[in-house]
Amino acid sequence: MNERLVQLQQLLKESPKDPFLHYAITMEHVKLENKDDALAGFEGLISSFADYVGTYYHFGKFLEQQQQLDRALEIYQQGMKVAQSKRNMHALGELRGAYAMAIGESDDDDE
């Protein structure tokens, strides 16, 4: 197993309610192309730490890579609502941009 992943999982045992650790582990799975673990991590973040804004952009991108555009668009929209409620304008802008690009990619696929 990846050394960084092992270290993060050890830290998570000490702080199981830390959303960043869950996020970091999920992103490590993405990096390692552990798709099932990455998906489970993102789903867990959304259900347990719905207000952790950083999840939504990366989850949407992950879903796009898995050819799940409709779900990715839903995640971007969900993230935009969270970012707006948290007044995180930077994240809101990134999510809007990702959403717009995803819609543009969808239009290009029809040609």
N, C-alpha and C positions, 0 to 999 in steps of 0.2 A: 504494500500500500504506500501511496505517496506520503513522504515525511511531513509535508505541510498539512496535509489532510489529517494525519494522526495528531499533530500538535493542536490543530483547531478543535478536533473532537475531544481532546483532553481538556482544553479550555472550556468547552461547552459543558463538560461534566461539572466543572466548578461554577459555571454561570449559565444554567440551562434556560433562563428567561431573557438572555441577551440576544436581541434580534440581529445585531451585527454578526455575531458568531454563526447563527443559522444562515445568514446571507453569505458570509465568507465561505462556509462549507459548501453551500449550493454553487457558488461561483467556481470553486475548486473542482466540483464535479463537472461543470460546464467545460472548464479548461481541459480536464482529463477525458472529455467526451463520454462520461458516464451518464448517458441520456436519461435512463430511468431514475437514477438517483437525483439528477438535476431537476427533473420534472417533479419528483416527490418533494424535493426541497423547496421549489418555488410554490407548489400548492400548499405546503405547510406554512410558509411565510405569509401567504395571502390569508390563510384561515386563522393563524395565531397572532400575526403581527400586521394586520391590515393597514395600519397607519405608517408602516415603514416604507416610505416613498421610493427608496432606491430599488426596491424589488421590481416595480412595474416595468420600467424601461428594459431591464435585462431579461425579464420574463417574456416580454413581448418579442424582443429580438430572438430569444431562444425558440419561441413558438414559430416565428417566421422561418427560421432555419429548418424547423421540422415540417414545413409546408402546412402549418395550421394558421393561415392568415385570419380567418374569422375570429378565432380565439385570441390571437394576438391583438386584433383591433379592440376586442372587448377589454383585454387587460390594459391597453393604453388608455381607453376611456375611463376605466375604473381608477387608474393611476392619476389621470388628470383631475378627477373629482377629489381624490385624497390630497394631491399637491395643492389644489386650490383651497381646500379646507385648512390645510396647514400653512397656507400663505407662502408656499415654497415656489416662487416664481421661476427660479432656475430650472427645477425639475419639471414644472408645468410646461415651460418652453421646450425642453428636450422631448417630453412626451408628445406634445403637439407636433413637433417636427417628425418624430418617428411615425406617428399616426399618418401624417400627410404623405410621407415617403412610402409607407405601406400601401396606402390607397393608390398612389401613383404607380407602384409596382404592380398592383392588381390590374390597373387599367392597361398597362403595357402587356400583361399576359394575354389580354384579349385580342391583341393585334396579330 
